């Protein structure tokens, strides 16, 4: 961890820990700077630190992404807002999805339920929003899975290619696919 800022409490440590885990992974993150204070805040060690980080991520996604989709009255606007917020959160593909990254390696096994619940809720929230837009449940579920996998893939490609325009192109296509589905199904339901 390269930060030198004072970590005065557990809450102030979580963002710094998140970035350390994003950049170095669960096993690779060196938590030696301020280690004494970190372990005072997190006596359960790295596992407790990661649990706190995942809870923080879950809280942000619940408030900013999941709930607005689940409560959408205007599904097209909710989908547009999701893509805007996801673009900002993942910094146009320059920021690793820690939950996705953790899910890909063996150290993620300890957090399997949290990882599964995160992705399942995201898919469910998009599907629910699409259903409000008159997209049939099976089609809504498939489109939601494609959207989440497309976002995750866009993050990987943007970082691998060192090209954030890749992230934007993929998200634009995903956004179009979802709004086109809403338009097509809502249009077919018109009197």
C-alpha positions as CSV (number, residue, x, y, z in Angstrom):
1,X,0.0,0.0,0.0
2,X,1.6,3.3,-1.1
3,X,-0.5,5.7,0.9
4,X,1.0,7.7,3.6
5,X,-2.2,9.4,4.9
6,X,-3.1,8.8,8.5
7,X,-5.7,6.1,9.1
8,X,-7.4,7.3,12.2
9,X,-10.2,4.8,12.3
10,X,-11.6,1.7,10.6
11,X,-13.9,3.7,8.2
12,X,-11.0,5.8,6.9
13,X,-8.9,2.7,6.3
14,X,-11.5,0.9,4.1
15,X,-11.0,3.0,0.9
16,X,-7.2,2.7,1.1
17,X,-7.5,-1.1,1.7
18,X,-9.9,-1.3,-1.3
19,X,-7.3,0.3,-3.6
20,X,-4.5,-1.9,-2.3
21,X,-6.6,-5.0,-2.9
22,X,-7.6,-3.8,-6.4
23,X,-4.0,-3.2,-7.4
24,X,-2.3,-6.2,-5.8
25,X,-5.1,-8.7,-5.1
26,X,-5.9,-10.3,-1.8
27,X,-2.7,-12.3,-1.4
28,X,-0.4,-9.7,-3.0
29,X,-1.5,-6.6,-1.1
30,X,1.2,-5.6,1.3
31,X,-0.3,-4.1,4.3
32,X,2.9,-3.2,6.1
33,X,2.5,0.6,6.2
34,X,0.6,1.4,9.3
35,X,0.2,-2.4,9.8
36,X,-0.1,-2.0,13.6
37,X,-3.0,0.4,13.4
38,X,-4.7,-1.6,10.6
39,X,-4.6,-4.7,12.7
40,X,-6.0,-2.8,15.6
41,X,-8.9,-1.8,13.5
42,X,-9.2,-5.3,11.9
43,X,-8.0,-7.9,14.5
44,X,-9.2,-10.7,12.1
45,X,-6.4,-9.7,9.7
46,X,-6.7,-9.5,5.9
47,X,-9.9,-11.5,5.8
48,X,-11.7,-9.0,8.0
49,X,-10.2,-6.2,6.0
50,X,-11.6,-7.7,2.8
51,X,-15.0,-8.3,4.4
52,X,-15.1,-4.6,5.3
53,X,-14.1,-3.6,1.8
54,X,-16.7,-5.9,0.3
55,X,-19.4,-4.5,2.6
56,X,-18.4,-1.0,1.6
57,X,-18.6,-1.9,-2.1
58,X,-22.0,-3.6,-1.6
59,X,-23.3,-0.6,0.2
60,X,-22.3,1.7,-2.7
61,X,-23.8,-0.6,-5.3
62,X,-27.0,-1.1,-3.3
63,X,-27.6,2.6,-3.0
64,X,-26.3,3.8,-6.4
65,X,-27.1,0.9,-8.7
66,X,-29.3,-1.9,-7.3
67,X,-32.0,0.1,-5.5
68,X,-32.5,2.7,-8.4
69,X,-33.0,-0.2,-10.8
70,X,-35.3,-2.2,-8.5
71,X,-37.4,0.9,-7.9
72,X,-37.4,2.3,-11.4
73,X,-40.5,3.9,-12.7
74,X,-38.7,5.0,-15.9
75,X,-36.7,2.0,-16.8
76,X,-34.8,3.7,-19.7
77,X,-33.7,6.5,-17.4
78,X,-32.7,4.0,-14.7
79,X,-30.6,2.0,-17.2
80,X,-28.9,5.2,-18.4
81,X,-28.1,6.2,-14.8
82,X,-26.7,2.8,-14.1
83,X,-24.3,3.0,-17.1
84,X,-23.3,6.6,-16.1
85,X,-22.6,5.6,-12.5
86,X,-20.8,2.4,-13.5
87,X,-18.6,4.4,-15.8
88,X,-17.7,6.8,-13.1
89,X,-17.2,4.1,-10.5
90,X,-14.9,2.0,-12.6
91,X,-13.2,5.1,-13.9
92,X,-13.9,4.3,-17.5
93,X,-12.4,0.9,-17.1
94,X,-9.2,2.0,-15.4
95,X,-10.4,0.7,-12.0
96,X,-10.5,-3.0,-11.4
97,X,-13.7,-4.6,-10.3
98,X,-12.5,-6.0,-7.0
99,X,-15.5,-8.3,-6.6
100,X,-14.9,-9.8,-10.1
101,X,-11.2,-10.1,-9.6
102,X,-11.7,-11.8,-6.2
103,X,-14.1,-14.2,-7.8
104,X,-11.5,-15.4,-10.3
105,X,-8.9,-16.5,-7.9
106,X,-8.6,-19.1,-5.1
107,X,-8.4,-16.6,-2.3
108,X,-12.0,-15.6,-3.3
109,X,-13.3,-18.9,-2.0
110,X,-13.6,-17.4,1.5
111,X,-15.9,-14.7,0.1
112,X,-17.9,-16.9,-2.4
113,X,-21.3,-16.1,-1.0
114,X,-20.7,-12.4,-1.0
115,X,-19.4,-12.5,-4.6
116,X,-22.3,-14.6,-5.8
117,X,-24.8,-12.3,-4.0
118,X,-23.3,-9.2,-5.6
119,X,-23.5,-10.5,-9.1
120,X,-26.9,-12.2,-8.6
121,X,-28.4,-9.0,-7.2
122,X,-27.0,-6.9,-10.1
123,X,-28.5,-9.2,-12.7
124,X,-31.8,-9.4,-10.8
125,X,-32.0,-5.6,-10.5
126,X,-31.4,-5.1,-14.2
127,X,-33.9,-7.8,-15.1
128,X,-36.5,-6.3,-12.7
129,X,-36.0,-2.9,-14.3
130,X,-36.4,-4.3,-17.8
131,X,-39.6,-6.1,-16.8
132,X,-41.0,-2.7,-15.7
133,X,-40.2,-1.7,-19.3
134,X,-42.4,-4.7,-20.5
135,X,-39.5,-7.0,-21.4
136,X,-40.6,-10.6,-20.7
137,X,-38.9,-12.2,-17.7
138,X,-36.8,-14.7,-19.6
139,X,-35.5,-12.1,-22.1
140,X,-35.0,-9.6,-19.3
141,X,-32.8,-12.1,-17.4
142,X,-30.7,-13.0,-20.5
143,X,-30.2,-9.3,-21.3
144,X,-29.2,-8.6,-17.7
145,X,-26.7,-11.4,-17.7
146,X,-25.2,-10.1,-20.9
147,X,-25.1,-6.5,-19.6
148,X,-23.2,-7.5,-16.4
149,X,-20.8,-9.8,-18.2
150,X,-20.3,-7.0,-20.8
151,X,-19.4,-4.5,-18.2
152,X,-17.0,-6.9,-16.5
153,X,-15.4,-7.8,-19.9
154,X,-15.2,-4.1,-20.8
155,X,-13.1,-3.5,-17.6
156,X,-10.8,-6.4,-18.4
157,X,-10.3,-5.3,-22.1
158,X,-9.9,-1.6,-21.3
159,X,-7.1,-2.4,-18.8
160,X,-5.5,-5.1,-20.9
161,X,-5.5,-2.9,-24.0
162,X,-4.7,0.3,-22.0
163,X,-7.6,1.9,-23.9
164,X,-10.6,3.3,-22.1
165,X,-12.4,3.9,-25.4
166,X,-12.9,0.1,-25.5
167,X,-14.7,0.4,-22.2
168,X,-16.9,3.2,-23.5
169,X,-17.7,1.4,-26.8
170,X,-18.8,-1.8,-25.0
171,X,-20.9,0.1,-22.5
172,X,-22.6,2.1,-25.2
173,X,-23.5,-1.1,-27.0
174,X,-24.8,-2.7,-23.8
175,X,-26.8,0.4,-23.0
176,X,-28.3,0.4,-26.5
177,X,-29.2,-3.2,-26.3
178,X,-31.1,-2.7,-23.1
179,X,-32.9,0.5,-24.1
180,X,-33.7,-1.0,-27.5
181,X,-35.3,-4.0,-25.8
182,X,-37.4,-1.7,-23.6
183,X,-38.5,0.3,-26.7
184,X,-39.3,-2.9,-28.7
185,X,-41.3,-4.6,-25.9
186,X,-43.0,-1.4,-24.7
187,X,-43.9,-0.6,-28.4
188,X,-45.4,-4.1,-28.9
189,X,-47.6,-3.6,-25.8
190,X,-49.1,-0.3,-27.2
191,X,-52.8,-0.4,-27.9
